[in-house]
Amino acid sequence: MAASNFSETLRRQASRRADREALVDGATRWTYAELDADVDRHAAALLAAGIGDGELVGVLGRNSATYVLELLALSRLGAVSVPLNWRLHPTEQAYVIEQAGITALLYADDFADDAARLVDTTGLRTLVANGTRTVGTARRLADLLDGQPVGVRVPDAEKAPGDVHRLLYTSGTTARPKGVIHTCGNVTANHLAQVLELELTEHDRILVSAPLFHVSGLEAPGLATFVAGATMVLTPTFKPADIARVATEERVTGMVLAAQILFGLLDLDDPPDLAALRYLLFAGVAPHVRQEVKRRLPHVRLVDTFGMTELCNGVCYLDAAHEQSKLGALGTPFPGVHIRIVDEHFRPVPPGVEGEIIVRGEKISPGYWNDPETTARTRRDGWFLTGDVGRLDADGYLWFVDRRADLIKSGGENIASAEIERVLARHPDIAEVAVVGVPDPTWDEVPKAYVILRPGAAATAEELREHCRAELARYKVPKHVQIVTELPRNDSGKVLKKRLREWAATG
């Protein structure tokens, strides 16, 4: 597959759609001509700071136009961007910097203290302060920009499909974060698939609220917005109230939301005006919640997906024609992607039979940075082993069952925690739920549910167990139900089931 430097996209759009709006950050706006010119200025500024082709560069900051401009400028230079998770502790950040071999850091004022600690504990050589707070030998981005001549042009570094475009470090739910490699070919394949599957055009206005250190912020559709010639709209935070305000004011046509943010959006006292919204992309939402969202937003395409960082975001989207007939399915594979279900001996299973989901294709990461053992363990014969359990129906639609690690083995039976969660989520008093297996002297493991109730709800543990008995086999009914006020999550909002099992073990 032919690939190019992603930043070349801006050259084309600046020529074809010079006056169309490309980027919105609050009151500040860029046309495509202005964006391309500003990326040149930023690339020249970073080049003046000593950053060049092939260098690994950490980016530490919240979503902002400067963040986007820097990602695009690094691409233009041929540098490898490493968006850093600002929720991590500086010692965890230091691990990522050292493991990756990052030598330059671009940081926002909010994280100047963290940058100062990283300078003392890592091999960082080059620092650029995006704001006013300089640490160590850092140079201010504003000063570097002022030093560039009007109309400066920086050529796009030539890149091949296998060249590394970025590293994204996973959330580390079970161990140290792993650096997932995204090549130029991965990114090109994903962007073309996003444009096709979401039917993006220059008339779309895409909200990016997920953090840009996360694959859903960068690639769902994220930077593919520019490939379509559409408008990227940033939010200051990913709080429901901010998303509602910006989506209303900017007449947003598409967005991706984590499940907990979707719940918050639906529960706002002053619901947003989403008349312009064309699609809503999410994952991990129970079918009855999808139905409720459809009732409130009948004109919106509701898109479920199966994806992860190693897949450069999603590899399948549920199509509009089957929103109801395939309710609960995750869709069919993207062009250029193959999905297979295999048994424990790596043999394909028939339609409807559960097994491990494995994936191959042009948008699948080739592996983990500086970690050949994990790369080898998760690849086989060209396939990526997801560790997830699912099934393909006769029409080729993927249905998620559970993480293999989250299957509960009780009395010789496998129980999918996700199945129990779906049943409990239908109870009107439940806001959120997570189910794990806990040790049991008789059955080896039994299900335990951790439940957050809706405000004002008063359901008891026994009432919730009775609700499960009406829909589940007896051995699947949670033996234990614990009502809690919050669930432990990683930086991406995913529930940390490992932590829940630790809670159960320690009482």
MARBA-389716 format. One record per residue (C-alpha): residue number from 0; x, y, z. Coordinates in steps of 0.5 Angstrom, whole numbers, always signed. Layout:
REM residues N
ATOM / NUM / X / Y / Z
...
***
This chain:
REM residues 507
ATOM / 0 / +0 / +0 / +0
ATOM / 1 / +3 / +7 / -2
ATOM / 2 / +3 / +12 / +4
ATOM / 3 / +6 / +19 / +5
ATOM / 4 / +7 / +23 / +11
ATOM / 5 / +0 / +25 / +14
ATOM / 6 / +2 / +33 / +14
ATOM / 7 / +2 / +33 / +6
ATOM / 8 / -6 / +32 / +7
ATOM / 9 / -6 / +40 / +9
ATOM / 10 / -2 / +42 / +3
ATOM / 11 / -8 / +39 / -1
ATOM / 12 / -13 / +42 / +3
ATOM / 13 / -10 / +49 / +3
ATOM / 14 / -10 / +48 / -5
ATOM / 15 / -17 / +46 / -6
ATOM / 16 / -21 / +48 / +0
ATOM / 17 / -16 / +54 / +2
ATOM / 18 / -22 / +58 / +6
ATOM / 19 / -26 / +53 / +9
ATOM / 20 / -26 / +52 / +16
ATOM / 21 / -21 / +47 / +19
ATOM / 22 / -20 / +48 / +26
ATOM / 23 / -24 / +51 / +32
ATOM / 24 / -21 / +52 / +39
ATOM / 25 / -26 / +56 / +43
ATOM / 26 / -26 / +63 / +39
ATOM / 27 / -20 / +62 / +35
ATOM / 28 / -21 / +59 / +28
ATOM / 29 / -16 / +57 / +22
ATOM / 30 / -18 / +56 / +15
ATOM / 31 / -14 / +50 / +11
ATOM / 32 / -10 / +56 / +8
ATOM / 33 / -8 / +59 / +15
ATOM / 34 / -7 / +52 / +18
ATOM / 35 / -2 / +49 / +13
ATOM / 36 / +2 / +56 / +14
ATOM / 37 / +2 / +55 / +22
ATOM / 38 / +4 / +48 / +21
ATOM / 39 / +10 / +51 / +17
ATOM / 40 / +11 / +56 / +22
ATOM / 41 / +11 / +51 / +28
ATOM / 42 / +15 / +46 / +24
ATOM / 43 / +21 / +51 / +23
ATOM / 44 / +20 / +53 / +30
ATOM / 45 / +21 / +46 / +33
ATOM / 46 / +27 / +45 / +28
ATOM / 47 / +30 / +51 / +31
ATOM / 48 / +30 / +48 / +37
ATOM / 49 / +34 / +42 / +35
ATOM / 50 / +28 / +37 / +33
ATOM / 51 / +29 / +33 / +27
ATOM / 52 / +27 / +27 / +23
ATOM / 53 / +27 / +21 / +27
ATOM / 54 / +27 / +24 / +34
ATOM / 55 / +22 / +22 / +39
ATOM / 56 / +18 / +27 / +42
ATOM / 57 / +14 / +27 / +48
ATOM / 58 / +8 / +32 / +48
ATOM / 59 / +5 / +34 / +55
ATOM / 60 / -1 / +38 / +55
ATOM / 61 / -9 / +38 / +55
ATOM / 62 / -13 / +38 / +48
ATOM / 63 / -11 / +45 / +45
ATOM / 64 / -10 / +48 / +38
ATOM / 65 / -3 / +48 / +40
ATOM / 66 / -3 / +41 / +41
ATOM / 67 / -6 / +39 / +34
ATOM / 68 / -1 / +44 / +31
ATOM / 69 / +5 / +41 / +34
ATOM / 70 / +3 / +34 / +32
ATOM / 71 / +2 / +36 / +25
ATOM / 72 / +9 / +40 / +25
ATOM / 73 / +12 / +34 / +28
ATOM / 74 / +9 / +30 / +22
ATOM / 75 / +12 / +35 / +17
ATOM / 76 / +19 / +34 / +20
ATOM / 77 / +19 / +27 / +20
ATOM / 78 / +20 / +26 / +28
ATOM / 79 / +16 / +21 / +32
ATOM / 80 / +11 / +24 / +36
ATOM / 81 / +9 / +21 / +43
ATOM / 82 / +3 / +24 / +46
ATOM / 83 / +4 / +23 / +54
ATOM / 84 / -2 / +21 / +59
ATOM / 85 / -2 / +27 / +63
ATOM / 86 / -6 / +23 / +69
ATOM / 87 / +0 / +19 / +70
ATOM / 88 / +5 / +21 / +76
ATOM / 89 / +12 / +24 / +74
ATOM / 90 / +15 / +17 / +76
ATOM / 91 / +11 / +14 / +71
ATOM / 92 / +12 / +19 / +66
ATOM / 93 / +19 / +18 / +67
ATOM / 94 / +19 / +10 / +65
ATOM / 95 / +15 / +12 / +59
ATOM / 96 / +20 / +17 / +57
ATOM / 97 / +26 / +12 / +58
ATOM / 98 / +23 / +6 / +55
ATOM / 99 / +21 / +10 / +49
ATOM / 100 / +28 / +14 / +49
ATOM / 101 / +24 / +20 / +48
ATOM / 102 / +30 / +26 / +48
ATOM / 103 / +25 / +32 / +47
ATOM / 104 / +19 / +35 / +51
ATOM / 105 / +14 / +40 / +49
ATOM / 106 / +10 / +42 / +55
ATOM / 107 / +4 / +46 / +57
ATOM / 108 / +4 / +51 / +63
ATOM / 109 / +0 / +46 / +67
ATOM / 110 / +5 / +41 / +67
ATOM / 111 / +11 / +45 / +68
ATOM / 112 / +12 / +42 / +75
ATOM / 113 / +12 / +35 / +72
ATOM / 114 / +17 / +37 / +66
ATOM / 115 / +22 / +40 / +72
ATOM / 116 / +22 / +33 / +75
ATOM / 117 / +23 / +29 / +68
ATOM / 118 / +29 / +34 / +67
ATOM / 119 / +32 / +31 / +73
ATOM / 120 / +30 / +24 / +72
ATOM / 121 / +31 / +22 / +65
ATOM / 122 / +35 / +24 / +59
ATOM / 123 / +31 / +29 / +56
ATOM / 124 / +36 / +34 / +52
ATOM / 125 / +31 / +39 / +49
ATOM / 126 / +25 / +42 / +52
ATOM / 127 / +20 / +47 / +49
ATOM / 128 / +15 / +51 / +53
ATOM / 129 / +8 / +52 / +50
ATOM / 130 / +6 / +57 / +55
ATOM / 131 / +10 / +62 / +59
ATOM / 132 / +13 / +57 / +65
ATOM / 133 / +20 / +55 / +63
ATOM / 134 / +24 / +50 / +66
ATOM / 135 / +32 / +48 / +66
ATOM / 136 / +34 / +50 / +59
ATOM / 137 / +27 / +50 / +56
ATOM / 138 / +26 / +55 / +50
ATOM / 139 / +19 / +59 / +49
ATOM / 140 / +15 / +56 / +43
ATOM / 141 / +13 / +64 / +42
ATOM / 142 / +20 / +66 / +42
ATOM / 143 / +21 / +61 / +37
ATOM / 144 / +15 / +62 / +33
ATOM / 145 / +17 / +70 / +33
ATOM / 146 / +24 / +68 / +30
ATOM / 147 / +21 / +65 / +24
ATOM / 148 / +20 / +69 / +17
ATOM / 149 / +14 / +71 / +14
ATOM / 150 / +11 / +65 / +9
ATOM / 151 / +17 / +60 / +12
ATOM / 152 / +16 / +53 / +8
ATOM / 153 / +18 / +47 / +11
ATOM / 154 / +18 / +41 / +6
ATOM / 155 / +14 / +35 / +9
ATOM / 156 / +19 / +29 / +10
ATOM / 157 / +19 / +23 / +6
ATOM / 158 / +16 / +17 / +9
ATOM / 159 / +15 / +10 / +7
ATOM / 160 / +9 / +6 / +10
ATOM / 161 / +13 / +2 / +15
ATOM / 162 / +16 / +8 / +18
ATOM / 163 / +14 / +10 / +25
ATOM / 164 / +9 / +16 / +25
ATOM / 165 / +8 / +16 / +33
ATOM / 166 / +8 / +12 / +39
ATOM / 167 / +2 / +11 / +44
ATOM / 168 / +3 / +8 / +51
ATOM / 169 / -3 / +4 / +53
ATOM / 170 / -6 / +5 / +60
ATOM / 171 / -3 / -1 / +63
ATOM / 172 / -9 / -4 / +66
ATOM / 173 / -5 / -10 / +68
ATOM / 174 / +2 / -8 / +68
ATOM / 175 / +7 / -3 / +65
ATOM / 176 / +5 / +2 / +60
ATOM / 177 / +7 / -1 / +53
ATOM / 178 / +9 / +3 / +47
ATOM / 179 / +4 / +1 / +41
ATOM / 180 / +7 / +3 / +34
ATOM / 181 / +3 / +7 / +29
ATOM / 182 / +6 / +7 / +22
ATOM / 183 / +5 / +12 / +17
ATOM / 184 / +2 / +6 / +13
ATOM / 185 / -3 / +4 / +19
ATOM / 186 / -5 / +12 / +20
ATOM / 187 / -6 / +12 / +12
ATOM / 188 / -11 / +6 / +12
ATOM / 189 / -15 / +8 / +18
ATOM / 190 / -16 / +15 / +16
ATOM / 191 / -19 / +13 / +9
ATOM / 192 / -23 / +7 / +13
ATOM / 193 / -26 / +13 / +18
ATOM / 194 / -28 / +17 / +12
ATOM / 195 / -31 / +12 / +8
ATOM / 196 / -34 / +8 / +14
ATOM / 197 / -37 / +15 / +17
ATOM / 198 / -39 / +18 / +11
ATOM / 199 / -35 / +24 / +12
ATOM / 200 / -35 / +30 / +8
ATOM / 201 / -32 / +37 / +8
ATOM / 202 / -39 / +39 / +11
ATOM / 203 / -38 / +35 / +17
ATOM / 204 / -36 / +39 / +24
ATOM / 205 / -33 / +33 / +28
ATOM / 206 / -32 / +34 / +36
ATOM / 207 / -26 / +32 / +39
ATOM / 208 / -27 / +31 / +46
ATOM / 209 / -23 / +25 / +48
ATOM / 210 / -15 / +26 / +50
ATOM / 211 / -11 / +27 / +45
ATOM / 212 / -6 / +22 / +48
ATOM / 213 / -11 / +17 / +47
ATOM / 214 / -13 / +13 / +40
ATOM / 215 / -20 / +15 / +41
ATOM / 216 / -18 / +22 / +41
ATOM / 217 / -13 / +22 / +35
ATOM / 218 / -16 / +17 / +31
ATOM / 219 / -24 / +16 / +32
ATOM / 220 / -24 / +20 / +27
ATOM / 221 / -19 / +25 / +30
ATOM / 222 / -14 / +27 / +25
ATOM / 223 / -18 / +24 / +19
ATOM / 224 / -22 / +30 / +20
ATOM / 225 / -17 / +34 / +16
ATOM / 226 / -17 / +28 / +10
ATOM / 227 / -24 / +29 / +9
ATOM / 228 / -23 / +37 / +9
ATOM / 229 / -28 / +37 / +15
ATOM / 230 / -27 / +42 / +21
ATOM / 231 / -24 / +39 / +27
ATOM / 232 / -28 / +42 / +34
ATOM / 233 / -24 / +42 / +40
ATOM / 234 / -27 / +42 / +47
ATOM / 235 / -23 / +45 / +53
ATOM / 236 / -25 / +39 / +57
ATOM / 237 / -29 / +32 / +57
ATOM / 238 / -34 / +34 / +62
ATOM / 239 / -41 / +33 / +59
ATOM / 240 / -43 / +40 / +60
ATOM / 241 / -37 / +43 / +56
ATOM / 242 / -39 / +38 / +51
ATOM / 243 / -46 / +40 / +51
ATOM / 244 / -44 / +47 / +50
ATOM / 245 / -39 / +46 / +45
ATOM / 246 / -43 / +41 / +41
ATOM / 247 / -49 / +46 / +41
ATOM / 248 / -45 / +52 / +39
ATOM / 249 / -41 / +49 / +33
ATOM / 250 / -47 / +45 / +30
ATOM / 251 / -43 / +39 / +31
ATOM / 252 / -45 / +33 / +26
ATOM / 253 / -40 / +28 / +29
ATOM / 254 / -37 / +26 / +36
ATOM / 255 / -34 / +20 / +40
ATOM / 256 / -36 / +19 / +47
ATOM / 257 / -34 / +14 / +53
ATOM / 258 / -40 / +11 / +56
ATOM / 259 / -40 / +15 / +63
ATOM / 260 / -40 / +21 / +59
ATOM / 261 / -46 / +19 / +55
ATOM / 262 / -49 / +18 / +61
ATOM / 263 / -47 / +25 / +64
ATOM / 264 / -50 / +28 / +57
ATOM / 265 / -56 / +25 / +57
ATOM / 266 / -58 / +27 / +65
ATOM / 267 / -56 / +34 / +64
ATOM / 268 / -62 / +39 / +67
ATOM / 269 / -61 / +43 / +60
ATOM / 270 / -60 / +38 / +55
ATOM / 271 / -56 / +40 / +49
ATOM / 272 / -59 / +42 / +42
ATOM / 273 / -56 / +36 / +37
ATOM / 274 / -60 / +38 / +31
ATOM / 275 / -54 / +38 / +27
ATOM / 276 / -51 / +31 / +30
ATOM / 277 / -51 / +26 / +24
ATOM / 278 / -47 / +20 / +28
ATOM / 279 / -45 / +19 / +35
ATOM / 280 / -40 / +14 / +36
ATOM / 281 / -39 / +10 / +43
ATOM / 282 / -37 / +3 / +45
ATOM / 283 / -39 / -1 / +52
ATOM / 284 / -46 / +1 / +52
ATOM / 285 / -52 / -4 / +54
ATOM / 286 / -57 / -5 / +48
ATOM / 287 / -63 / -2 / +52
ATOM / 288 / -58 / +5 / +53
ATOM / 289 / -58 / +5 / +46
ATOM / 290 / -65 / +5 / +45
ATOM / 291 / -66 / +10 / +50
ATOM / 292 / -61 / +15 / +46
ATOM / 293 / -65 / +13 / +40
ATOM / 294 / -71 / +15 / +43
ATOM / 295 / -68 / +22 / +45
ATOM / 296 / -64 / +23 / +38
ATOM / 297 / -68 / +19 / +33
ATOM / 298 / -64 / +23 / +27
ATOM / 299 / -57 / +20 / +29
ATOM / 300 / -54 / +14 / +27
ATOM / 301 / -51 / +11 / +33
ATOM / 302 / -45 / +7 / +32
ATOM / 303 / -42 / +2 / +36
ATOM / 304 / -35 / -1 / +35
ATOM / 305 / -29 / -6 / +37
ATOM / 306 / -23 / -3 / +37
ATOM / 307 / -16 / -2 / +41
ATOM / 308 / -10 / +2 / +41
ATOM / 309 / -6 / -4 / +37
ATOM / 310 / -12 / -3 / +32
ATOM / 311 / -11 / +4 / +31
ATOM / 312 / -18 / +5 / +33
ATOM / 313 / -24 / +1 / +31
ATOM / 314 / -24 / -4 / +26
ATOM / 315 / -31 / -5 / +25
ATOM / 316 / -37 / +0 / +26
ATOM / 317 / -44 / -2 / +26
ATOM / 318 / -48 / +1 / +20
ATOM / 319 / -54 / +5 / +20
ATOM / 320 / -58 / +0 / +16
ATOM / 321 / -57 / -5 / +22
ATOM / 322 / -58 / -1 / +28
ATOM / 323 / -64 / -5 / +30
ATOM / 324 / -64 / -11 / +27
ATOM / 325 / -57 / -12 / +29
ATOM / 326 / -57 / -9 / +36
ATOM / 327 / -52 / -11 / +40
ATOM / 328 / -47 / -12 / +35
ATOM / 329 / -41 / -8 / +33
ATOM / 330 / -41 / -8 / +26
ATOM / 331 / -37 / -12 / +20
ATOM / 332 / -30 / -11 / +19
ATOM / 333 / -27 / -4 / +15
ATOM / 334 / -24 / -5 / +8
ATOM / 335 / -17 / -8 / +9
ATOM / 336 / -19 / -11 / +15
ATOM / 337 / -20 / -19 / +17
ATOM / 338 / -23 / -21 / +23
ATOM / 339 / -23 / -29 / +25
ATOM / 340 / -25 / -33 / +31
ATOM / 341 / -21 / -38 / +33
ATOM / 342 / -21 / -44 / +39
ATOM / 343 / -15 / -45 / +44
ATOM / 344 / -12 / -49 / +38
ATOM / 345 / -12 / -43 / +34
ATOM / 346 / -17 / -46 / +29
ATOM / 347 / -23 / -42 / +26
ATOM / 348 / -29 / -44 / +29
ATOM / 349 / -36 / -44 / +25
ATOM / 350 / -41 / -38 / +25
ATOM / 351 / -44 / -37 / +32
ATOM / 352 / -39 / -40 / +36
ATOM / 353 / -35 / -36 / +41
ATOM / 354 / -27 / -36 / +41
ATOM / 355 / -22 / -31 / +41
ATOM / 356 / -22 / -25 / +37
ATOM / 357 / -16 / -24 / +32
ATOM / 358 / -15 / -19 / +27
ATOM / 359 / -10 / -17 / +21
ATOM / 360 / -10 / -12 / +16
ATOM / 361 / -6 / -5 / +14
ATOM / 362 / -8 / -1 / +20
ATOM / 363 / -6 / -6 / +25
ATOM / 364 / +0 / -4 / +29
ATOM / 365 / +6 / -8 / +28
ATOM / 366 / +8 / -9 / +35
ATOM / 367 / +11 / -6 / +41
ATOM / 368 / +16 / -1 / +42
ATOM / 369 / +23 / -4 / +45
ATOM / 370 / +19 / -10 / +47
ATOM / 371 / +20 / -16 / +42
ATOM / 372 / +17 / -21 / +47
ATOM / 373 / +10 / -18 / +48
ATOM / 374 / +10 / -17 / +41
ATOM / 375 / +12 / -24 / +39
ATOM / 376 / +7 / -27 / +44
ATOM / 377 / +1 / -23 / +41
ATOM / 378 / +2 / -24 / +34
ATOM / 379 / +2 / -31 / +30
ATOM / 380 / +2 / -32 / +23
ATOM / 381 / +1 / -25 / +21
ATOM / 382 / -5 / -24 / +26
ATOM / 383 / -6 / -20 / +32
ATOM / 384 / -9 / -24 / +38
ATOM / 385 / -13 / -19 / +42
ATOM / 386 / -15 / -23 / +48
ATOM / 387 / -22 / -22 / +47
ATOM / 388 / -28 / -27 / +47
ATOM / 389 / -33 / -26 / +41
ATOM / 390 / -37 / -29 / +36
ATOM / 391 / -38 / -28 / +28
ATOM / 392 / -46 / -29 / +26
ATOM / 393 / -47 / -32 / +19
ATOM / 394 / -47 / -25 / +16
ATOM / 395 / -40 / -23 / +19
ATOM / 396 / -42 / -18 / +24
ATOM / 397 / -38 / -19 / +30
ATOM / 398 / -41 / -19 / +37
ATOM / 399 / -37 / -18 / +43
ATOM / 400 / -37 / -23 / +49
ATOM / 401 / -32 / -21 / +54
ATOM / 402 / -24 / -20 / +55
ATOM / 403 / -21 / -27 / +56
ATOM / 404 / -18 / -25 / +63
ATOM / 405 / -25 / -23 / +65
ATOM / 406 / -29 / -30 / +64
ATOM / 407 / -31 / -33 / +70
ATOM / 408 / -30 / -40 / +71
ATOM / 409 / -35 / -43 / +76
ATOM / 410 / -36 / -50 / +77
ATOM / 411 / -33 / -52 / +71
ATOM / 412 / -37 / -47 / +67
ATOM / 413 / -35 / -41 / +63
ATOM / 414 / -39 / -34 / +65
ATOM / 415 / -38 / -28 / +61
ATOM / 416 / -38 / -22 / +66
ATOM / 417 / -41 / -18 / +60
ATOM / 418 / -47 / -22 / +60
ATOM / 419 / -49 / -21 / +67
ATOM / 420 / -47 / -13 / +67
ATOM / 421 / -52 / -12 / +61
ATOM / 422 / -57 / -16 / +65
ATOM / 423 / -56 / -11 / +71
ATOM / 424 / -55 / -5 / +67
ATOM / 425 / -63 / -6 / +65
ATOM / 426 / -65 / -5 / +72
ATOM / 427 / -68 / +2 / +73
ATOM / 428 / -64 / +4 / +79
ATOM / 429 / -57 / +2 / +76
ATOM / 430 / -52 / +8 / +73
ATOM / 431 / -46 / +3 / +72
ATOM / 432 / -44 / -4 / +74
ATOM / 433 / -38 / -8 / +73
ATOM / 434 / -38 / -16 / +75
ATOM / 435 / -31 / -20 / +77
ATOM / 436 / -30 / -27 / +79
ATOM / 437 / -28 / -28 / +86
ATOM / 438 / -26 / -34 / +90
ATOM / 439 / -31 / -39 / +92
ATOM / 440 / -29 / -45 / +97
ATOM / 441 / -35 / -49 / +93
ATOM / 442 / -35 / -47 / +86
ATOM / 443 / -27 / -44 / +85
ATOM / 444 / -30 / -37 / +83
ATOM / 445 / -37 / -34 / +83
ATOM / 446 / -39 / -27 / +80
ATOM / 447 / -39 / -21 / +84
ATOM / 448 / -42 / -15 / +82
ATOM / 449 / -40 / -8 / +84
ATOM / 450 / -46 / -3 / +83
ATOM / 451 / -47 / +5 / +83
ATOM / 452 / -54 / +7 / +84
ATOM / 453 / -57 / +13 / +80
ATOM / 454 / -59 / +19 / +85
ATOM / 455 / -64 / +18 / +89
ATOM / 456 / -65 / +10 / +88
ATOM / 457 / -65 / +5 / +94
ATOM / 458 / -65 / -2 / +91
ATOM / 459 / -62 / -7 / +95
ATOM / 460 / -57 / -12 / +94
ATOM / 461 / -62 / -18 / +94
ATOM / 462 / -67 / -14 / +90
ATOM / 463 / -61 / -14 / +84
ATOM / 464 / -60 / -21 / +85
ATOM / 465 / -67 / -22 / +84
ATOM / 466 / -67 / -18 / +78
ATOM / 467 / -62 / -23 / +75
ATOM / 468 / -65 / -29 / +77
ATOM / 469 / -71 / -27 / +72
ATOM / 470 / -66 / -27 / +66
ATOM / 471 / -60 / -31 / +68
ATOM / 472 / -58 / -38 / +69
ATOM / 473 / -58 / -40 / +77
ATOM / 474 / -50 / -40 / +76
ATOM / 475 / -49 / -34 / +73
ATOM / 476 / -53 / -30 / +78
ATOM / 477 / -48 / -26 / +82
ATOM / 478 / -47 / -29 / +89
ATOM / 479 / -45 / -22 / +92
ATOM / 480 / -47 / -15 / +90
ATOM / 481 / -44 / -9 / +93
ATOM / 482 / -46 / -2 / +92
ATOM / 483 / -41 / +3 / +91
ATOM / 484 / -40 / +10 / +90
ATOM / 485 / -35 / +10 / +84
ATOM / 486 / -31 / +5 / +80
ATOM / 487 / -23 / +5 / +79
ATOM / 488 / -22 / +7 / +72
ATOM / 489 / -15 / +8 / +68
ATOM / 490 / -14 / +14 / +64
ATOM / 491 / -18 / +12 / +59
ATOM / 492 / -24 / +11 / +63
ATOM / 493 / -24 / +4 / +63
ATOM / 494 / -26 / +0 / +69
ATOM / 495 / -20 / -3 / +72
ATOM / 496 / -23 / -10 / +74
ATOM / 497 / -16 / -12 / +77
ATOM / 498 / -17 / -7 / +82
ATOM / 499 / -24 / -10 / +83
ATOM / 500 / -21 / -17 / +84
ATOM / 501 / -16 / -14 / +89
ATOM / 502 / -22 / -10 / +93
ATOM / 503 / -25 / -17 / +94
ATOM / 504 / -19 / -20 / +96
ATOM / 505 / -18 / -15 / +101
ATOM / 506 / -25 / -14 / +103
***
